[in-house]
Amino acid sequence: MTAVTVTDIFPTGPYSPIPMPSVIERYETSAAESAAKILASVSEAAEEFGVTCDTIHVKDQAPAEGIVAVAAERECDLIVMASHGRRGITRILLGSQAQKVVTQSPVSVLVYR
């Protein structure tokens, strides 16, 4: 089993000010700390069930693309992921990483809400 978390690229836009390097550094540090906590939790849960679990933190990539890339690289048979279950306008505005993984993945995807 491989547990993956992906840190998105630092958010900018065409009309955004250029961020100071210290702001980007704080973002990356915070993202790395959050990813480490998530992956440690998954690793501990897997260990309780006697399952071997590798953990990977993919940095500076869109979440769906990072998940699909790791699945292809590791030759995974199945991607299991959670969904926030957003509907309506919030889904349109925020997008759905689960939906993107389902449409981009060459392997089966199980989405759990």
BELDAHU-V934716 format. One record per helix or strand of 2 or more residues. SS is the DSSP state (h for helix, s for strand). FROM is the first residue (numbers start at 0). LEN is the number of residues. If there is no record, write none. Layout:
# BELDAHU-V934716
ss=SS from=FROM len=LEN
ss=SS from=FROM len=LEN
This chain:
# BELDAHU-V934716
ss=s from=1 len=5
ss=h from=20 len=28
ss=s from=53 len=5
ss=h from=62 len=11
ss=s from=77 len=5
ss=h from=87 len=7
ss=h from=96 len=8
ss=s from=107 len=5
